[in-house]
């Protein structure tokens, strides 16, 4: 491994390891077609075109040829030049080795180029090696895995934006000289980055093999790159008129709530002001003070929830806040993300953010649209398939509990799923010592909270708060549950003890998460570590299963040349936009692929529904 210290001699060693060669596009294409491998790094600049899905464009591409130890930089600022590389990017037989390839996929798609043959993404490799480290830029990875200080190699005057880096001391005499200097700078920076990509592949691949995660990388996480990028490209149609109508409805309700709150308070005041609200509730209305801050009374949600029984005004204030959040986050907030050309929202889907391997969504976060209360759920009505199509939605039924049954081999839980019993009714029957056909709705609901709480390592305090019962009663529920479900108790204990011993936990697919918190001197930190140790193998395995299902559905749709497209993934749910003539075929595909993604000791069940908008999906 190349180590770079402070001396110029050491820095020069890096620059002498390869040569920067000038080659025509034709020559580079010939080399890549022969080698069947492309180590590359793209030079990106901002693009103010609002109609683009990603407001950036490719200015150049650097390619490292490891066979000849040469690097090439091809300038692509003239848009037609990138088309000369189309056949290379679209050649599945040429392995693509880079970083942040989901973004590269979108940028190329905007140039009408389909990126194929994606083999290695340095950020994905680093994420699998340490999923709690979010420093995944090439500079971070070079320092961590190659012990190369990029800023030193490129020069002390490195600016934050690579295209602005000044590597030379001479002063330009004219614009042409300035341009040449800038081109030289680009050439040096990006060819160096392409060299780093090659070295990162060598080092991280060995490390992935060492922790037995190479199959996870090759067969699950790398194919997921294309699926998620394609999902972002497809986007979801958002009906702006429907959104405006919903916004008007919220504003009407806000006006009514405001008047009600003023009436109950006996005066008008700024409901959004913590100070004024605190004075009304705790000075004028004399409600009990729950918590004080440096600036006055606390009026956060937890405080208000505790005061609900004290005065009806509290429920109205909580409703008011919910309406305000809905309007700002999901009406005004979503509008800015509707693409003016496609009329769709193209959310970014990430696979390197969560510590468990779950996929996340940003700009906007479509996974965070409310589902627990009716008014919030209505936001989903704005998302519709285009004319002549429907949404086919499939949701895994209790996948985390099924994974828990498989991993713990608990007799009762395995039996319940094999016999298609109501798992929450079974738990209620055992915990409350009640015949299964006499279990009440309340008992089932409480048992459901325990079932899912166990997966997340819930405490007696947390369960008590959730169910509105005493801590003692909650502890009794948990203890009784663990007596009845011995397999689960043994599994949870074993997982935590093993994690303390070896420092990490794993999913069924060898996705590893290190948990140093288990050895902390702080009790709360240790408790967090214990919950993470119990939850990660279950939630992470469920996430891996969903990725396998998505890859298989995506490949099936492609191989059958269907027009249907995956447009959304939310935790245990996948949604496809489907032309009417493909409905029955796609229903079979999604159900089959989801239920057969992996063979467990209990069956996997996917509930499939058809709808005219996201709200109607069951």
Phi, psi and omega in degrees: 000142181276122178252134182241121178260215186266337188286152180296326181298317180293321179294319180297333179302320180295314184291338181270355183284343178209163179249143174269118183249147174268122180225150174282163178301321181298317180294317180296317178301318180297318179296314182293322179294329179283317185279337182060029179209139182227101172274115186216160176219132183260144176265118185246142172229165181292150177224121185278008180291108184297335185283348180284151180285316172245121187277059177214164177218160181271121179265339182186165177225134177254137183232132178252127180257100187287337180293319181257001181057044181235154177230146181230145175238126180246119179282133185232027184295329174278116192306327183290339182294327181295334179295336178291342178259003183306313184294334177286310180298328183268358180278110183294337182281347177264111182293130179262123183236115184202210179215144181054051187287342176294322177290318177302319179304312181294315181299322178286323180298325177294341176260015181063039178235129178264116179285118180235162179079025179296119184243319186218128175238118185300325181290325178292318179300314181294323179297316179296322180293327176206090186290352178262000177262113183265011177270092189241016176283159186300325179297318179295316183291324178297319180291318184288316188258338182246351183056041178247126176270101186301318183298325180287320180295319183277348178119150184295337185269023183297128178268168181297322181266124185303323183289350180257004184292135178252111183260357185233152184267338185294149181267133182290144180266337179204176184298323182296319178294321178298318181295317179297319179297318179296317179297320177297320180298310178304314182302314183291315183296306190284330174293324176297318178297321179293326175295317180298321179303314180300313181293322178296322178299315181301310186289311185289329177299316177299318181293323177295322177295321181298323181262015177058038181247013183291325177292319176303315181295309186287321190259343180242297189289322180290315176298333179295333180305310181294318182299314182290320179296319179294324178296318177296316180299317180297314181065179178234128179298132180240121181280103185293327178296317178298320180296318178295321178297319179295320178298318179297321180296318179296317181297321177299314181293326178296320178298317180296314180299318181299313179298319180298317181294318178301316182296317182289331180275340180084008177193164176271143178201172179276104183297333182279352180270117179302319182297308182294320179296318179300318180296319179296310186289316190258340178257310182283312185270353175058034176287152182297135180282121181270315183209139176246150176241178180300326184268356179146220182273141175278135177232031181288174187302315181302318180296312182296322179301322181289339183263001185308320183281351184280324182199140181299340181298330183297315179299322180292321179294319178297318177297317180302314181297321179297317178296318179299315181295318178301315182293314184287317184277317189252354173252291179296323182296317183285330183306317185293344182262357178283118182291126185296335181273312185271343185062023182242159173260122183252082182291149174276127176253127186245147176237013181235026183251310183282150181284342184266349183101359177293148175281141177235166186226139177219163174052060357265172177276097182285345180279352187253007179291129188304145177229346188276342176230146193302313184298318179296320181297334182294344175303328183295343181295337183285341181270116185225152172286160178287168185303138179085007180228165175226168171266131168251121185243136177230134185232125176295133178274114174049045186299322182292322177292326178292320176296319178299317178300316180296312186286326182273339184056030180295127186303311184295316183291317178300316180299315181302314182287324179294325181266009178057038177279163173283106186298327181285325176294318180299315180297317180298318180300319183283317183290319185262006177053048183237138175305140188303326181279359177249005180294129180276166178301319181295318179297318179297317180299317179294319179294324178298317179298322179290315180306306182286328178296322180300320179301325183261012178064043185294147178267166177297325178296313181298318180292320178300315179298318183293320184266352181070037179237170181291158179298322181297316180295319180297318179298321179298317178301310183297314181299317180296320179299313184288337174289316182288320182255073185296324181300321180291317179300314180297320179297312181299315180297315182295316181300314182294316181295318180295321179297321177298322184285312185259347174092001181206166171237164181222155173275177177298340183255019179067026171281121189256143172227122179280139182231076179294341182301335182296340181254013181289153175281343182273125183301315182297321179293319178297321179297319176300315179300320180295317178295319179296321180296321181285320188278321187303313180300327182281304182295321180294319178295318178299319179294320178296319179298317179298320178298316179300316180299316180297316180299315182293321178295313180303312181295323180293315179300320180292313185295328179272001179055040178278157181272350181296145183223140174288129182241346184202146172222123178231102178054264184256014188237140176230139183232137181237137174269121194232127172299146186306321184288349181254003188307304186296320180296316182291324176302316180295317182299309186294321179293313182298312184291323179290319183282343180245020180299327180204152177262115178251174178288347176233155181289148171267135180238130175243124177269120185253134177224163181236137185209159178273345174205172184295325181301322184281349179295129182269000000 
